[in-house]
C-alpha cells in the first residue's frame, strides 16, 4: 500500500488500485506479474477455465461495483457504492467434504482479513465511507474447476467529486458565475442574454 495515499472509491481506477495493492501486500496472495492471485471478475469469466485465467491460489477477486446517488445537502452528491470481494481456492479431490470445509474456512478468514484491513485503513485515512456493520458474507462454490470460497459484500459512502458541477463545462453556469460576481461587487448587468452570447462565442473560439 502506498504510504500517505488516499483512495477515492468513487474513482474506478482507485477502487481497483486499492484492492490490487492489498493483494500485493498480503502474504497469502502476494500478487505479481509472475504470481497472479488478484483478479477483476466479470460475469463472462464464468465461461472461462482456470487454465485460461492462469491464476495462483488462493485468489482475491473483486466484482464490478454498482452505485446509487443521493443529495447530501452540502453541494456534493453522495455516492453509495456496493462492491464485493471473493476469495476462492480449489478443492483437489471432487467430493472431499473435509477438504471443502477447510477451504471455505480458510477463504472466509482471508476475506474477513480484507475487511479488517479496510477498517484499519479507514482510521488511517487511506479510505473513507466504509462501515463494516453494512457488510455481509456468504460461502460460495463450487465455481469453475471445483473451487470454493467466501464472498464479502460491502457498502462505501463517499462524496462523488466527479458529480460536483464544474461551471466551465456549461455555458449557462458560466453566466451564473458572472451574475454572482456582479451581484457581490455591486455591478449592474442589464442584459443577461448578451453575457450568455459572449461566453458562448468565446467557448466556440477556443
C-alpha positions in Angstrom: 0.0 0.0 0.0 1.4 3.4 -1.0 2.2 5.3 2.2 0.2 8.5 2.6 -2.1 7.8 -0.3 -5.9 8.3 0.0 -8.1 6.2 -2.3 -11.2 7.8 -3.7 -13.5 4.8 -4.3 -15.8 6.9 -6.5 -13.0 6.8 -9.0 -13.0 3.4 -10.7 -9.2 3.3 -11.1 -8.7 4.0 -7.3 -11.2 1.3 -6.5 -9.3 -1.3 -8.4 -5.9 0.0 -7.3 -6.7 -0.3 -3.6 -7.6 -4.0 -3.7 -4.8 -4.8 -6.1 -2.4 -3.1 -3.6 -3.9 -5.1 -0.8 -3.4 -8.4 -2.7 0.2 -7.4 -3.4 0.9 -6.8 0.2 -0.8 -9.8 1.8 1.5 -12.8 2.2 -1.3 -15.3 1.4 -1.8 -13.6 -2.1 1.5 -11.8 -2.9 0.0 -10.8 -6.3 2.6 -10.0 -9.0 3.1 -10.5 -12.7 4.5 -13.9 -12.1 2.1 -14.9 -9.4 -1.4 -13.8 -10.5 -3.6 -14.0 -7.4 -5.7 -10.8 -7.9 -8.5 -10.8 -10.5 -11.1 -8.3 -11.6 -14.1 -10.5 -12.1 -16.7 -10.2 -14.9 -19.7 -12.3 -15.5 -18.3 -13.6 -18.8 -15.4 -15.1 -16.9 -17.6 -17.9 -15.5 -17.3 -19.4 -19.0 -13.6 -19.5 -18.9 -11.5 -22.3 -17.5 -8.8 -21.9 -14.8 -6.2 -22.7 -17.3 -7.3 -19.8 -19.4 -7.1 -17.4 -16.4 -3.7 -18.7 -15.3 -4.3 -17.9 -11.6 -2.4 -18.7 -8.5 -4.4 -19.7 -5.4 -5.8 -18.5 -3.2 -7.3 -15.8 -5.4 -8.7 -12.4 -4.3 -11.3 -11.4 -6.9 -13.2 -8.1 -6.9 -16.5 -7.6 -8.5 -17.5 -4.5 -10.6 -19.1 -2.1 -8.1 -22.6 -0.7 -8.5 -23.7 2.8 -7.3 -26.7 4.7 -6.1 -26.7 8.5 -5.6 -28.3 11.0 -3.2 -28.2 14.7 -2.3 -26.1 15.3 0.8 -27.3 18.9 1.1 -23.8 20.3 1.1 -23.0 21.0 -2.6 -22.0 17.4 -3.4 -23.7 14.2 -4.5 -23.2 11.3 -2.2 -22.3 8.1 -4.0 -23.2 4.8 -2.3 -21.0 2.0 -3.8 -22.0 -1.6 -3.5 -18.9 -3.8 -4.1 -17.7 -7.3 -3.2 -14.5 -9.3 -2.8 -14.4 -13.1 -3.3 -11.6 -15.3 -2.1 -11.5 -18.8 -3.7 -9.4 -21.8 -3.8 -9.8 -25.2 -5.5 -10.5 -28.5 -3.7 -8.3 -31.1 -5.3 -10.5 -34.1 -4.8 -14.0 -33.9 -6.0 -16.4 -34.8 -3.2 -13.9 -34.4 -0.4 -16.2 -32.8 2.1 -13.5 -32.3 4.8 -11.2 -30.5 2.3 -14.1 -28.4 1.1 -14.9 -27.2 4.6 -11.2 -26.5 5.2 -11.0 -24.4 2.0 -14.2 -22.4 2.9 -12.9 -21.8 6.4 -9.5 -20.6 5.1 -11.1 -18.3 2.4 -13.5 -16.8 5.0 -10.6 -16.0 7.2 -8.8 -14.3 4.3 -11.9 -12.4 3.3 -12.5 -11.1 6.8 -8.9 -10.1 6.8 -9.7 -7.9 3.9 -12.5 -6.3 5.9 -10.1 -5.8 8.8 -7.6 -4.1 6.5 -10.3 -1.8 5.2 -11.4 -1.0 8.7 -7.8 -0.2 9.6 -7.3 1.9 6.5 -10.4 3.9 7.3 -8.8 5.1 10.5 -5.5 5.7 8.8 -7.5 8.0 6.4 -6.5 5.9 3.3 -10.2 5.3 2.6 -13.4 6.8 3.8 -17.1 5.9 4.0 -16.6 2.2 5.0 -18.8 0.8 7.7 -18.4 -2.9 8.5 -21.8 -3.1 10.0 -23.2 -2.7 6.5 -21.2 -5.7 5.2 -22.4 -9.2 4.7 -20.8 -12.5 3.6 -21.6 -16.0 2.3 -19.7 -19.1 1.3 -19.6 -19.8 -2.4 -19.0 -22.8 -4.7 -18.5 -24.8 -6.5 -17.4 -22.4 -9.2 -15.0 -23.1 -12.1 -13.0 -26.2 -11.6 -14.3 -27.3 -8.2 -13.4 -24.0 -6.4 -14.9 -22.9 -3.1 -14.5 -19.8 -1.0 -16.1 -16.8 0.6 -17.8 -13.7 -0.8 -17.8 -10.4 1.3 -20.2 -7.7 0.2 -19.7 -4.1 1.4 -21.1 -0.6 1.0 -19.0 2.6 0.7 -20.4 6.1 1.1 -18.4 9.0 -0.3 -18.9 12.4 -1.8 -18.7 12.0 -5.5 -16.2 14.6 -6.7 -17.0 13.8 -10.3 -20.6 14.7 -9.7 -19.7 18.2 -8.5 -20.6 20.8 -11.1 -17.7 22.4 -12.9 -19.0 25.8 -14.2 -16.5 25.6 -17.1 -18.3 22.6 -18.5 -21.6 24.5 -19.3 -22.0 28.0 -20.8 -25.2 28.7 -18.8 -23.4 28.1 -15.4 -20.7 30.5 -16.5 -23.4 33.1 -16.9 -24.5 32.3 -13.3 -20.9 32.8 -12.2 -20.8 36.2 -13.9 -24.1 37.3 -12.4 -22.9 36.2 -8.9 -19.7 38.1 -9.3 -21.6 41.2 -10.5 -24.0 41.0 -7.6 -21.2 40.5 -5.0 -19.3 43.5 -6.4 -22.3 45.9 -6.9 -22.1 45.8 -10.7 -25.3 46.1 -12.8 -25.8 43.5 -15.6 -28.5 44.9 -17.8 -28.6 42.2 -20.5 -28.2 38.6 -19.3 -28.6 37.3 -22.9 -25.6 39.3 -24.0 -23.5 37.8 -21.3 -24.6 34.3 -22.4 -24.0 35.0 -26.1 -20.5 36.4 -25.3 -19.5 33.4 -23.2 -20.9 31.0 -25.9 -18.9 32.7 -28.6 -15.7 32.7 -26.6 -16.1 29.0 -26.0 -16.6 28.3 -29.7 -13.4 30.2 -30.4 -11.3 28.1 -28.1 
